[in-house]
Amino acid sequence: MTTMISTRTSATHASPTTAAPDQYTDPVAGTVRTGRVERGEIAACFPLAARRRPTCPPLRARLDRVTIAARAAIAETDRPLAVQEAGKALTGAALIARDCHQPDRARQIVTRHIELYTGLTRPLTVLEAGQVVGAATSLARTALQTDPAPDRGVTMLIRVLEATYRRAAIMLDGVIRPVAVPLGDVNSTPEEHRRLVALAQAQLLVGGTAALARAGRWAEAADLARTYGGSGTRLLEGRQVLAISRLLTRDGNVARDLVAQSDRSSDIDYDVAACLTALCAATAKRYDAAIVMVDRYRASTSPGEGYAYFRARYGAVVAVIARGNQHPAATEIAARVAREALGSGDGYAAQEVLRHATITGAIPERHRARLEEVVEVAGLTGKGLTGRLLTQLQDAVELAAHAVRYDL
């Protein structure tokens, strides 16, 4: 399976082994000139990809959204639509539990979701298999969020991908006992099967590379991308970690080539490329690259609903690199990032802004306090999911589960 996936992209990226040594790296082994951007800041900023993420309004609104989906599922007479609405409710409920620092509850909800499709007397439909893949990867993401190291979560994502490709049932870590993931019998056409594999593959590349990067394990993140088809020509997570891993091992020329030779089809692609170009630039070109990056950010706007978190990350990256290159706009950018996050009212965006000292050190205390309030109201501090709100969550899970399997 590994060969099948990686072969499709093996000819689409530059081979890092054929490049000349980087003439701009410091002579001391292991020291890399990235302006004054520290390795920890790089890990906090990249990979940077414009992917939609569920909005994170106040916790009560999030729970209401889950309840609405669960009620729609129970009222639906069309099986596929009921499965879709129930999936929204169960996925949302697990995410809320995880965000509210209740990982065992999140695992229990995900396990319940998977077990709705276990023991059927018929093959799974493609829609049902997609629900199983999504729930199984949610188990892995919970491990990535709560474990001190990313190894177990990444391994789980790999196993889900392999099981999807091979049409095999597997066991994953649950709360008390292993969870059976029923991917061995799916009624799908070859094209539908390819789409299921692509879903699991994307979850691995997005979640796995980011987790390894956060841990500072860039070489492993790059290996993961190469092995599982993430080294294509678009400047997504895989190609980004390939470039940064080269930069951090004194192969700056190769890093720059990987960025320069990437395919770009949208303004956001060019925005991300400008950030990486400024990060990887040779000393003599670094400030000019930072100017281009800052100008692109100033001219940019949000792509729309679901991108508040990306906007916060993008702005934070620009602020961090601008400050590292002593660009005078760093403080101005930090203020704009904070304003946008506050304007969105999105807990994920506010939380992301607060992670970066470059921003929190440049904005007034009242803005920091308001950002902290947005995070708390969204339930992200772990204090909100109790009492009636917890009961509402549990009731929604029961409704959604009953809509799919009334016999359980």
PyMOL commands that set and color helices and strands:
alter all, ss='L'
color gray80, all
select helices_A, chain A and resi 2-7+16-18+39-45+59-75+79-99+103-115+126-146+151-166+190-214+218-227+237-247+252-260+267-280+283-299+308-324+330-344+347-354+357-360+365-377+387-404
alter helices_A, ss='H'
color red, helices_A
select strands_A, chain A and resi 170-172+179-181
alter strands_A, ss='S'
color yellow, strands_A
deselect
rebuild
show_as cartoon
